[in-house]
Structure formats: C-alpha cells, structure tokens
C-alpha cells in the first residue's frame, strides 16, 4: 500500500559526494563535490569579469555580483533547461545554499568585527537625526507600498510580517558598500563623507534590530505568542553574549602581541564560537547569521587579534563563498515574472518610494541642520545605497514565504537600481570646491631665500618596514636650533581594495591628521605609532599622523593634495623596491612605482624618492649616536641645487659629515653634440648654479663638517669611477634631472626612469654600494605638471640606444 502511494512521487535521489571518475563511467556533474567546484568556479569567473567591465563606471563590486547572480539564474542563462539541469539541478541546491549561508555567516562575523560600538556612542546629534529620518520615513512609505502590493501581486501572505519586511527593505543603507563608494569618490574625509558614514553605521544597527523583529513575526507557528518568544529569546541571547563574550576575548587579545603570530588555538576557538552562536540563534528561530554578527561586534577591536582574524577569514569567504550567496539569490530571481503594465508600474512605485523616502527624509533633516542644499542632496543619495544586507532581508523573506517570486524580483531590481545610480549622481551633483591656491604658500622647495624658515616634510610609508630609515632621515633633517624647526606629516599609504577589512581603514580615516599625542592609547597602539611618538619626544619635532585610503590609480591625488593642504616643501616617497638579505633590490609592488611617477608629474612641491638600504640600520638611531657620511654629487641644474640645499641642512647635525663633489666636463673632450647642447643651454641656468655654489662656499668656510671638491671628467666612465671611490658613504643625495652631459649618459636603462640617470646608476646591480639614495626633484612653478617624466622619455638614453 505504501509503495503504491508513493510510486507517483519524483523526489530526486541524494547526490553522492565524490565520483569514481569518467574512466569508470561516472559523470562528475552527478556528484555533489565536483558539481559544487564547477559552480564556484563559474560564479567567480562571471562576477569578477563583470566587476572588471563595470570598473570604469566606478561601481562597487556588489553590483557585479548581483548582476552575475541574475544572469546565472532563470532570468537569463537559466531559460535553457539543459543548462539548469546540468549546472544548477534542483538536487544540488541544498549543497549550494548551505555553502552560501556558511559564507554569509562568516561574512557577517567580519561585518561585526568592523563595526565599532565606541564609534556609535560618539555619533553626534546631527548624524543621529539624519539616520533616524533616513529610517523612519522610508519605513513608513514601505509599509504604505506593502498595502498596494498585497492587494495586487502579494495576496495571501502573512500580513504583519510582510509589512515589516517591506519597511526594512526600503529603509536599509548598506554601510560597507557606502564606504567603498565614498573612498572611490575621495569623499571619506569630507564633511559629507563623515556624516554619511556616521549615519549609515546607526542605520546598519537599526536595520539588524528591525530584521530580527521581522524574522520573529514571520514564523509559521500557530500560536500568536511564538513571535514574542522568539524575540525575547533573541534579546536574552544578546544580553548573555554581552556579559560572557567580551571578557573572554579581551583575555585572548591581551595575550596576542604586536609582531607575533596569533596562536592557532585562539583562532579555532573564535571560529567555533561563531558557529556555536549561529547554531543558538538558528535554534531560537532567528537566522544563524545573527549569532555570528553579535560575536563579531563584541570582540575587542584593539591589538593584532582582530586584524589576524580578518586576515585569515576574509579572502576565502569574500572571494569564494560569498558570491555563492548572490547566485543563490539570482536563482530565486526571475525577471520574467514581472509582466504586464501593472507589474512594471509596481516596480516603478517601489523604486520611487525607496528613493523618495531615503532622499527626502535625509534632505529635510540635513537642511534643518543648516547644511548647504547640494551637500544635503548628496547625503540623501548616498544614504540610498543598498547592498548585501538588502539581499539578506529579501532572501529571508523569500524563504519564509513572505515574498513571492514576483515581489522578490521587483525588490532585487530596486536594490540594484538604487545602488547603481549612487555613484554617477553623486559625481554629477557634488563637486567639492577646488582647493584654493595659497598665495602665501611660497616655500614649496628646500632651496629658498631664507633657509631659517620652518621646513615642512610630507613623508609617506607603505608598511612598518619603511619606518626606521624614515625616522633616521628625519632626525638628520632637523637642522640647527637657529632655524624655525621641522614639521613632519607621516602619511600612511593604504590601498582600498574590495576586501571587507577595507572598512577598518575607513574608521581610521576619521582620525586623519590628528597628532599622535592626541590619540587615546587604545587606538592604533602599534609599534609604528610608538616609534614616531618616541622620535617626537626625543627630537622635539612636530609630527602628525595621516592616512591616504584610496585605490592605487588615485593614490597620487591624495598625496599631492595632502602635501599642498599642509604646505609641505618636499614629499618623500619610498622606492617600490626593498633590499633583500643579499643586498639586492627586490620589487615590493610594481603599482607603487606608478604612484611615485604620478606624484613626480603632479606634485606642486619638491619630491624625493628614498631608495632604502637600511639608513642607520633597522632601528631608530638616537640623536647622540648619529654618525653619517652624506655624499652629494653636483652636476648642475635645479634638482642638484635642491639636493645640495637639503644636504647643507643635514650637515648642521653634529653627527653628520657632508661631501660635495662638483663634476665639470673637460672642454677639450667635448664633441660636436656636446657643443650644440652647451650652446643651447640657458646662461641664466648656469648663473643660478654659480650664484648658489658661491653662497654655499662662503657658508662652508664656517662649517668644518662640509667638504667640497671639483672633479674634471671626460665621459660617463670617469664619472662612474669618481662615484665608486665614494660609495662607502651612508647616503647619496642626488638630483633627478642633472644639467650635465657626463651625467645624462650614465643610465641607458628605462627600468627606473623616475630615478634619473644618477639615481638609476646608484641603485643598479652593477654599482656595488650599501648606501641609501635620496633622489630629489625640485618644484618648478613655471613647468608643465606633466613635463617632468616626458623629458625623461625623450632623453638621450633612447637616442643612444637606437644609435
């Protein structure tokens, strides 16, 4: 009887995990593991390909992942039944959904790690008001539009749960997506960016609370008390977690020290705690991701423990498993269900309601706070950004049968549209006023009429590896007490990638430009800050910590803008190669070279590139122990004058000796080409060199730590021979564009043209030295911003190679 009753059912048989291989007659696509591997690879290829295509439009990667999920689902490729049966058969969906939700669970744990409760407590009344307005009005409009949907395409659904789900879906602001949009548009450190991030953080927390309420209301229990029990149990879980979790993880964090690897036991225990919390909240009746999110929020953010967790978890989760969640959403999205004038009209209604509620609510409160109209409108569009949290809400609603196929498709398109329009509209309506050129900003070079004025240096670094040499260079740059002093801006160059931990850098940007001593001991308490703070106290030098958080193509803008806003005379950049144990230079990241080249082209002050070979060793050298021998090869030209001016300032340090070698080409050795070059040379330039050297010689007589020599050379070989005799110095100070024929022929390679011919020689493998090299380019007010490297490309190097 039982067999006859069940004979008509067509339940798919469970899939075995692995196959025996095609040679034994097994089809790998009929087994769960090889099919899951194929699905993951397909998802990664499609989403990353779309992200590359959309990159010129400056869209966040979430847009590509949502579109990729829709394309792989029944809306596009899924129209082919053979494709769906082969790649996404119904029997594979439980495995796919399990992997997707596991990735979502750990992603929400990372999102909790990036949300700092301290920053929420410090949110001002203005940001709080904007956040509340950006939640309440769209929530109310979402409830209003839900009545329209219930009467048309969503008949028969759970009424109360549907109202709350619609309100939550329209009131959400995607905090991580908004952070990346602001960083891409260079608005993170503006007033609009700070206000948007503060309001979005409050909005994010409110959205999770409302979503928990919506899930509790969407239960299928017959008793009306079930949603109340679910919600109260969730509150008890949060209270217990607040009492238990922070002390335990604070104890763990205190045993994780900077510079030391975090014990595997701590990492495994944390991940197990995340899974356990997810199990508890799922058992309560709330989604498992809530437990993971709560654990992430409660883990202490200070110290290396949280950073180590992010580093170990995020790449696997964000790169492989999280895109599966978008595909899982895409498989539930069928745009073909939106048919007829009524359905498309409802789509327009939902989009208009979502945009109007967010934009108008934010605009109204911002204007009441007496903000300019353009900034208020920009803030409204920024707060209208949707993202992953929106899809989480919609997917939970779909799984709980609160949203049907047509409503789900409409809401997904709404989220895609509102996020897509954010970047182009903000770019169109909000154009910050161009920085006013500072008329009194005259000292854009080290060479100046009054050398006793304050020297402002913007020094950049990529990582802690650059710190010891930078501090030792700054110590040498202090000058004498008769000068007005040295002011340093330490700029940490941080790349904003698509990794989730990039949001942590966004939090750090709020303290951009604050002095080290104004920071609390718990924020950024690492060895970099300790090193700069120790140098500040010992050397009595003003140092301010700053951060440039941007993508690599636009990082040079942050550097140049920071230099000009702080009236820096010189920017010191780290070379894109670092020294290995055997003494050779190894490329760290080639894209940093492009950043350096762009800074040379666009900077409105002098620029120096430091090729670090361990100036002073691997630790900070105390002022009383400084003992450097600095070499300045002088060929002529503004860059060489800038290098010599810097060297003269360094020579004022009691522990520094300076040697200046002026290279003069012997007249009888000049060929026909040399004569043409000399005849074409500017007499004004030569007179500038002579005047500068005359003043230098006059002042040199008073200082026994400076030596000056002149060397006659006939060609590049003689120049190399002279430099080789003095290669045992600690630091070479050279100009990037020397005005001498013997120097222009030193380097024939275009490998590092940003270093110039002399710098290229001193850093080449053929020139054996342990000395660091600082290549200096002086700012020319009359020069074209892009002419500095164009001249290098048209230098005699290429001509000589062709000949």
N, C-alpha and C positions, 0 to 999 in steps of 0.2 A: 504493500500500500504506500509506504514511504517512497520507494523508488519510483512508482508511477506518478506520485505527486510532484516529485522534483525533476522528472525527466525533461520537462519543457524549459527549465531554467538554463541560462547560458553564462554562468559565473566563470570568469577566466581563472584558469588554474594558476596557483602561485608560481612565481619565477624562481628558478634556482639561482644561486649567486654566481657561480662560475661555470664556464663550458669546458669541454674536453678538446676544443679546437676544431677548426674547419676540416682538418685532415681526417678526423674521426666522425665527420658528418654532422657536427653541431653548428648551428647558426648562432654566432655570438650575440646577435640582436635579440635572441630569445632568452637571454640570461641577464639578470639584473645588474651585475657589476660592469661588464663590458658596455652595456647599453647606457648606464649612468655615466661612464667615462666619455662615451661619444656625445651624450647630451651636454656634459660640462664643456667639452672642447668646442662644440658648436656654439654654445652660448657665449663663451669667452671671445671667439673669433668674431661673431656678429656684433656684440656690444662694443668691443674695442675698435672694430672697423668703423662703426657708426660714430663713436667718440672722436676718432681721427677726422672723419668727414665734417663733423659739427664743430671742430676746434676753431676754425676761422670765424665762426659765428659767436665764439666766446661763451658757449653754452656749457653748463655743468654736466658731468658725466651721467648723472641720474637721468637726464633727458634721453641720452643714447640708450641707457639700459631699459627705460620704459618703452621706447620705440622698438628696441630689439625684441623685447618680450611680446609686444603686439604683433610684430612681423612673423615671429616664430609660431604664433598661436593661430586660432581658426580665422582670424581677420585677414590673413594674407596667405602664407605658405600652408597653413592648416586647411585651406579649402581643398587641397589634394588629400583624398582619403588614404591613398597609398603612402604618402609622406607621414601622415599622422600615425598610421598603423605601424610603420617601420621605426620612426624616431620617437614618437610620444604615444605609444599604445596605452590604453586605459590601465592595463595591469602594471605598468611602470610608474604610474603617477604617485602611488603611495610612497615609493622609494624617493622619487624626485621631491615630493612635498616634505618628506622627513629631512632630507639633506638641506632643503631650502630653509625650513624652520629652525634647524640646528644652526645654520649660518646666521639666521636672523637673531637667534638667541644670543650668540656671542657678539654680534654686531651691536645689539642693544646694550650689552655689557660694556663694550667700548664707548658707546654713546654716553653711558652713565659715568664712565671714567673721565670723560671730557667735560662733564657738567659740574662745575664747582659750586657747591651750596653757598660758600662765602661770598661769591660774586652776586648771588641772588639777594643776599641780605644787604649788600651795598648798593642795590639798584635804587636810583633816585625816584622821587615822586613823579617827575615828568615821564620817565620811561615806564613806570608802573601804570600811570594813567593811559599812556599810549597803548600798552599791552592789553589793559582791561577793555579799552574801547575797541581794539582790534579783535577781541574775542567775543564780547557781548553782542555787538551789532550783527556780525555775520552769523553768530549762533542763532540769534532771533530770526534773521532772514532765512537761515537754513531750516528752522522749524516751520516757517511760513511756506517755503517752497515744498517742504515734505508733504503738506496737505494737498498741494496741487498734484504731486506725483502719486500720492495714494489714491486719488480719485481717477487717475488715468492709467498708469502703467504698473503701479505697485499695489494693486488691490490684494487684500487678504494677508498682508504681512503684520507682524507684531507692531501695533501702533506706537506704543511708548518707546520701544527700542528703536524703531525707525526714525522717530523724531530726534532722539538724542544722537544717533549715528549721523544723520544729515547735518545737525548743528555742529558736531565735532569736525566732520569732514570739511565744512566750509570755514571754520574758524582757525584751522591749523596754520602755523608758519613753520616751515622746515628750517630749523636752526643750522644744521651742517651745510645745507645747500646755500642758504643765505650767506654764510661765512665765506664760502668759496666765490660766490658772485661778487661780494664786496672786495675780496682780495684781488680778484681779476680786474676789477674796475678801479683799483687803487683808492678805495674809499674806507678802508678799515680804520685808519687813524683820523678820519674826518669826524666832525660833529654828527653828521648824518649816519656814518658807519657805526660809531659808538652807540648812538641812540637805538639804531636798528638791532644791534646785537644784544643790548640790554633788554629791550622789549621782547625780542624773539626768545631769549632764554626764559623769561617769565611765561611767555605764551607756550613754550615747549612743556614746561612743568604742568601748567593748567590743562593742556591737551591730554597729557597722560592720565590725569585725575578724571577728566571727563570721559576718556576712553574706558577706564576701569568701570566707571558708572554705567556706560553703555553696554559693556560686556555683561555686567551683572544683571542688567534689565533684559538682556536678550536670551536668558536661559529658557530651556524648554520645560522646566519643572511645572507641575500642575498647581502647586501651592504658590500663592502670591507672596509668601514670606521668603521664598528661595532667593530672589534677588537681594533682599535685605540681609540674609545670612551670608551670601557671597560677598557683599560689600563690607559687612562688618568683619568677616574673617580676613579679608584683604587688609583692612585697617589694623587688625591685630598683628598680622604678619609684618607690616611696615614698622609698627611700634617695637616688636620683638627684634627685628633686624637692626633698628636704630640703637637698641640697648646692647646687643650682642656683637654685631659685626665690627663697628669702629674700634673698640679696644683690642680685639684680636689682630686686626690688620695694622693697627698702629704699632703693636708689639713686633709684628713681622717687619714693618717698614723701618723701624729703628735698628734692626739687625741687618739691613741692606745698606752698605756704604758705597759712596760715590767712587767709581772707578773699579769696583769689584763686581764679579758676576753674581747675579741673584741665584740663590740655591734652587735646584730643581724641585726640591720638596715644597718650597713656598709657592712656586708656580702651579704645581699639580694640585696642591691643596686649594688654591684660589679657584682654579677651573672646576674642581669637584664641587666647591661651594656654590659656584654659579649654576651648575647643573642641578644640585640639590634644591636651590632656591627656585629654579624653574619648575622642578617636579612639584614642590609645595604649592606654588601659585596655580599650576595646572590642576592639581587635585582640588584646590579650593573652588575652581570654576573660572578663574581668570587665566588669561593666556600665560604660557610659560615665560614669555619674554619679560613680563613684569618683574618676576623674581630676579632675573639676570640684570635688569636695569637698576633695580634697587641696590643690589650688591655693588654694581659699578659706581653708583653715586656715593655710597658710604665708604668706599676705600679711600684712604688718605692720598692726596694728590702730590704731596711734597716728597722729595727724595727720588732715588732711582727705581724704586719698586714699581710704581705706576707706569713709568716710562718703559721698563722692561716688559711688563705685561702687554702693553700696547704693541711693542716691537715684535713680540713672539706670536701674537694672535692675529694682528690686523691683516697682514698680507694674504694669508691663506683664506681668511674669512671674506675680506673685501674683494680679493681678486678672483676667487673661485666659487665660493658657496653663496655669497650674497646675490650675484647676478642670477642664480637659480631662482631666487625669490621673485625677481622681476619676470622671469619666464613663466613661473608658476602663476603669476598674476595675468600674464599675457595669454596663457592657455585658457583662462576663465573669461577673457575679454573677447567678445565677438561684436565688432563694429557693425556687422551686417544686421544685428538685431535692431539697430536704430534705423527704422524705415518709416517713410511717410512724413508728411508735414508736421504732424503732431509730435513725433519723436524728436525731430530736428528742432522744432520750436522749444521743446523742453530742454534740449541741450543748450540752446541759446539762453534760456531762462536761468538755468543753473549756473552757467558761466557768468552771466551778468550779475546774478545775485551774489556769487562768491566775490567777484571783483568789486562790486559796489560796496558790499558790507565792509570788506577789509580796507579798501582805499578811502572811502568816505569817513568811516569811523576813525581811522588813523589821522586823516587830514583834518577833521574837525577838532580833535583834541590837540593836535600839534599847532594848529592856528591859534587855539585858545592859549597856548603856551607862548604866544608871540613869536613864533618861528616864521621865516620867510615862506611865501607861498610855494616857491619852487622846491625848497627843502621839504616842506610838508607833503607835497605831491610825490616827491621821490621816495620819501619814507613810506607812504601808502603803498606804492608799487612794490617796494622791497618786502614789506610785510605780507604781501600777497603771494609770496613764493611758497610752492608746495614741494613735496618730495617723498622720501621713503615712508615717513610717518603717515602721510595721506594714504599710501597704498596699503599700509598695515591696517589702518582703520577700515578701508574698503574690503580688504580680503577677509578680515574677521567678520564683517557684516555679511559678506557672501557666504562664508562657511556656516554662519549661524542662521542662514535663510532669511536674513533681514533685508538683503538686497537681492533682487532678481537679476537675470542676465542683462536686461536692457538698462536698468538703473545703474548696474555696475559699470557697463560700458560708457554710459554718459558721464559718470563721476570720474572714471580714469581719464577720459578725454579732457574733462575740466581741469584736472590736476596737471596734465601735460601742457595744456594751453596757457594756464596762468603762470607756470614756471618758465615756459619758453619766451613769453613776452617780457619778462622782467628785465633781462639784460639790455635788449635794444631800446626799450622805452626809457630806462634809467639813463642810458648813454645819450638819448636824444634830449631829455628834459633837464638833466642835471649836469651842468658843465661848470665845475668849480672855477672861480676866477683865477686867471693865470697869476702866478706869483709875481708880485711887483718887483721890478728890478730895483735893488737897493742902491740909491745914489751914493750913500756914504760907505758902501761896501767896496773899499778901494784895495785892501790888502788881499788880493787873490793869488799872490805869489810869495815865496820866501824872500826873493830879492826885492828890496823896497828901499825907498829913500831914507826912512827912519827904521833901522834894524832893531831898535829897542822896543817897538810896539809889540803887543801880545801876538803870539803865534798860535793859530787855531789849526789843529790837525784832525782830520776825519780818518781814522784807521779802521779798516774792515778785516773781518776774520770769518773763516768758514767753520772752524772747529777748535777744540782746545789745543790741538797740535800747533796752531799759529801763535798761541798766547805768549810763551816765554820770549821768543825773538821780538815780538811786537813790544812787549814791556821793556826789554833791554834797549830797543831802538828809541823808545820814548824817553827812557832815562838818559840816553845820550843826547837827546834833543832839547833838554831843559834849558840850556843856555845859562848865562850868569845871572846873579841877583839884581844887576842893574837893569835888566830887561823887565818888561811888564809881566812876564811869565808865559806859561804854556797852558793851553786849554785843549783837552782831548775829548773827542767823541768816538766811543768804541761802538762800531756798528756790526752787529752780528747778522751775517747774510744767511737767511733761512729760506729754502725753497718751499713754496706752497705747492704740494703735489695733490693728487687725488686720494692720498691715503687719509684715513679717518683721523689719524693723530695730528693732521694739519690744523685741526680746530684748537688743539692745545696751544699752538703757536699764536692763534688768534687771541686767546686770553692774554698771552704775554704782551701782545701789541698794545694793550690798554695802558701798560706802564712804560710805553716807549718814551725815552728821553728823560726819565727821572734819574737823578743822581743815585749812585749806588747806596750812599748812606741814608737815603730817604726810604729805602725799601725795608720791609719787615724781614726779619731773619729767616722766616719760613719760606718766603718767596724767592725762587731762583737761588736757593742756598747751595751753590755748587762751587767747584774749585775755580771756575773762571771768574766768578764774582769775587771770591776770596782773593785771587791773585791781583785783580785790579784794585780792590779795596786796600790791600796791603801796600801796593805801589802808591796809591793816592795819599795814604797816611805818612809813608816814609819820605816821599818826594815832594809833598805839598803841591801836587798838580791837580787841577780841576779835571775830573773825569765824569762823563755822563754815559750811561748805558743806553744803547738804541738798538732797534731791530728792524731789518728790512725783510718783510714777509711778502714774497711775490713769486710768480713763475719766473723761470730763468730768462725768457726773452725780454721781460720788462724790468729785470732787477737793476739794470744800469740807471733807469729813470729814478728809482728810489735812492740810489747812491748819489747821483748828481743833485737831486732835489734836496736831500738831506744836507749835502755839503753847502749848497747855496743858502738854505734857510738858516744854517748855523754859522755862516760867514767863514767857512774854512778856507785856509790859504793853500792847503795841499790835501789830496786824498791819497792814502797809502793802501794799495791793494796787495793781497797775497798772490803770488805766482800760482798758476794752475798745476805746477809740478812740485813734488816734495822730495826730499833727499832720502834715499834708501840707506841701509846699513853699509853697503859697499861704497857709498859716496856718490853714486849716480843719481840723476833726477828721474823720477817716475811720475807719469801723469796721474793726477788725482781724479779729475773730471774735466774732460775737454770742453764742456759747455761753460766752465768758469773762464776759459780763455776768451770766449766770445764776449762775456760780460766785461772783462778787462779792456778789450778792444773798443767796445761801445762807450765805456767811460772815457777812454782817451779821446774819442771823437766828440763827445757831447759835454764834457765837464767844463764849467766856467771858472775853474781854478787850476792850479798845478796838480799834476798826478804823478805818483810814484808807484812802481811795481817792485815789491820786495821778493827777490829770489832767496829763500831762506836756506842756509846751510848750517843752521844752529848758531846764530849770533849770540855769543856769551854762553853757549851750552844749552842744555834742556831745561834749565831752571832760571828763575829770576836772579839777576846779579845785583847785590846791594851796591848803593852808590859809592861806598868806600872801597869796594873791591873791583870797580870798573877799570879795566886796562885794555883799551882797544887801540889798534893801529888802523887808521882810515886812509884810504888811497883815493884821490880824485884825479883821474886823467882828463886834462883840459885840452880840447881840440878847437874850441871856439863855438859861438852861437848862443842863443838864449837859453837852451836847455843846459848847456855846460855851465853857464853863469848861475843858473838856478841850483845845480848840483853843488857848485863851489860855495854858494851862499849858505846852503844847508850844512856843508862841511865846516865852514867857518863857525857857524853856531855850535856845532857839535864840539869843536876844538876848545870851546870855553869850559867844557867839563874837565876837571882836574885830572881825570884818569884817561884822557884821550889824546893821542898824537895824530896829527894830520900831515899827510904828504901830498903836495900838489905837483903834478908833472904836466908841464905845457909842451905839447907836441907841435913842432914847427917843421914844415916841409922845406928841404934844401932847395934853393932856387934853381941850381944847375940841374937838378934831377927832374924838373917839371917838363912833361911832354906837351905836345900840341893841345891835347884835350884839356890838360890842367890849365894852360894859359887861357883857353877860352872860358873855363869856369871862373878863373880869377878875374878876368876882365868883366865878366857878367856879375860878379859878386858886388854886393852893396857896400860902398865905402862907409855908410852910416853904421852897418852892422859891425865892421871891423873897428870903427872908432868906439863903438859901445864896448867891445871886448877890451880894447886898450884902456879905456877910462876905468872899467871895472877892475882890471888887473892892477892898474896904477894905485887905485884906492886900496885894493887888497894888500899890495906890497907895503904900502905906507903903514897899514894897521898891523901887518905881520911882524914888523920890526919890534912891536911891543909884546909879542907873544912868542915865547921860546918853544911852545909845543907845535908850531907850524913850520914846515919846511917847504921851500919852493925851488923847483929845478926846471930847466928848459932842456928839451932833447930834440936834436935835429934828426929827422927821419927822411928816408928817400921813398919808401913804399910801405905796404902793409906788413911785409915781413919784418922790417925794422921796428914797426910799432908793436907787433906781437912779441918780439924779443925784449923790448923795454918793459912791457907789461908782465912778461914771465919773470923778470927779475924781482918784481914786487908782489908776486902772487901770494906771499905768506902773510898778507895783511888780514884783518878781521872783516873789513867791509870795504867794498868798492862803491863809490858814488859817481855815477856816470850820467851824462845827458843822453836822451834818446835820439836826438837829431843833431849830431855834431856837424859843424860847418868846416870840415877839413877833408881833403881828398884822400889822405892817408887813412882816415877813419872809415870813410864811406865804402872802401873796398875790403874791409875786414871780414864781413859776413856776407857770403853769397847765397845763404840758405834763407828761404822764406818760411822756415818752420816756426819761428817765433819772431815775426817782423815787428810785433809790438814792443820788443825789447831794444830795437835799433841795432846798428852794426856792432857797436862796442859791447852792449849788453849781451847780444847774441853770441859774441866770441867768448865772453867771460863765463857764460852758462853752458857752452858747448862741451861735449865729452872730450874734445881734443885739447881743451885748455884745462890742465890739472891744477885745481886750487880748492881750498877748503873755505874760502872767504864767501860771505853772503854778498849779494849785489843789489843795490837800490838804483833802479833806472828811473830818471826824473824827466818829466816833460813840463816845461813852463807854459803857463796860460798866456795866450796872445789875444788881446782884446780885439784886434782887427782881423784875426784869421777866421776863415770859414769854419763852422763847427765840424764839418766832415773832412777837412783838408788834411788832418794830421796823419791819417793812415793812407789816404790817397797818395800822398807824397812818397810814402814807403813803397806802395805798389808800383810807382813809376820811377823808383830809384835806380841807379846804375847797376844794381845787383842783377836784374833781369837782362839788362842790355849786355852785361859782360858775359852772362851765361849763353845768350844767343850768339855772341861773337865767338 
